[in-house]
């Protein structure tokens, strides 16, 4: 099951790379992504909330999805830790933290679209949906890994919780 979820993480992260990459490319080249009513993508993408300084938010999304893709591939290869001297960072935990942060930021952006900007962007909503799936997958992986560690600990030390 972990393998299937790790593959799903990689696939959904790749979809996110395509979405965020397209929006970043469109922003940097000055082209308009096609968008039909009831969506007003240009209103959202031209709003003051769409950039951090000169950098479009989609570029940060591209970085997020690329990180999640890399984590998905590493987890698919059953690499459990990222050895950063002097630390060993558990990848399941790192993926869950990134998933939680991504989902929280997506909720913030949905709030901005609906309440502040009062316009909806199809590409942004697809990205938010994709992030929700990634959040669910990473949290599931984290919980499964945690349950496995608890079971191994109980077997190793003959301790019951």
Secondary structure, 3 states (H helix, E strand, C coil): CHHHHHHHHHHHHHHHHHHHHHHHHHHHHCCCCCCCCCCCHHHHHCCHHHEECCEEHHHHHHHHHHHHHHHHHHHHCCCCEEEECCEEEEHHHHHHHHHHHHHHHHHHHHHHHHHHHCCCCHHHHHHHHHHHHHHHHHHHHHHHHHHHHHHHHHHHHCCCC
